[in-house]
Amino acid sequence: MGAILQGKVAVITGASGGLGEHFARVLAREGAAVALTARRLDKIEAIAGELAGEGHRAMALRLDVADAHSIALVFDEIEAALGPMSILINNAGVGGDGMALDMTIDHFDDTFAVNVRGTYFAAQAAARLMIASGVAERGEGRIVNIASVAAQTNLPGLSAYCGSKAAVAMITRVMAREWARRGISVNALGPGYIPSGINDAWFETEGGAAQIKRFPRRRLMQESDLDAALLMLAGPAGAAIAGSLFIIDDGQTLPGGG
């Protein structure tokens, strides 16, 4: 069987490490030309260089999605270099941690600027390009927003983050409805806890270790646990899926503990 994304162009936001980097590598292995975007240009240039060395088409461009006005300009550059975009992985995000009584206005705004506004306007810019290029008309447009289990469960100390990811889930549904007849499939992935720069320090604490013990399988997930769902939503199999939030959490949010 050939690579399922051969000839496609995929853009990944927040691709300087963690899930974003992993997603870029997965999509490249399946034949997509990948554009890695993030604030840390040195990081994504190194990753793009590795992918190019493996024979993949890859490029890196600096993008801070909190600067919503810059998103469309960067996406235009990507299309000029790689061709019409058919896949957007809307992965850029920040932690937004803090107890509600202690939350500052600036920290709250920073969380929503990246997790919600950045996601919204990246999807808008991608959809406009997909429509203009004919990708959407062919039914090949795919937008995958990265939400979280936090979109559906309460996590004390993460009120701003939970609120932002719940907003991503609803934005996904509304955009999916608006663009369904345009030929763009919009869906979201809601990962459970995976080791990352955002949570590494917490899971090294006594409280973090106790949390893992309460999970039904007493473990954290791995990035690769999301691969099948990612490829389903980004590839041909996603043609009949619209407005769905796929919670993939290894059972971590099942009630009752372990």
WOKAVEN-V961718 format. One record per helix or strand of 2 or more residues. SS is the DSSP state (A for helix, B for strand). FROM is the first residue (numbers start at 1). LEN is the number of residues. If there is no record, write none. Layout:
# WOKAVEN-V961718
{{SS/FROM/LEN} {SS/FROM/LEN}}
This chain:
# WOKAVEN-V961718
{{B/9/4} {A/18/12} {B/33/6} {A/41/13} {B/58/5} {A/68/15} {B/87/4} {A/100/3} {A/105/29} {B/141/6} {A/149/3} {A/159/24} {B/184/8} {A/200/4} {A/206/9} {A/223/12} {A/236/5} {B/245/4}}
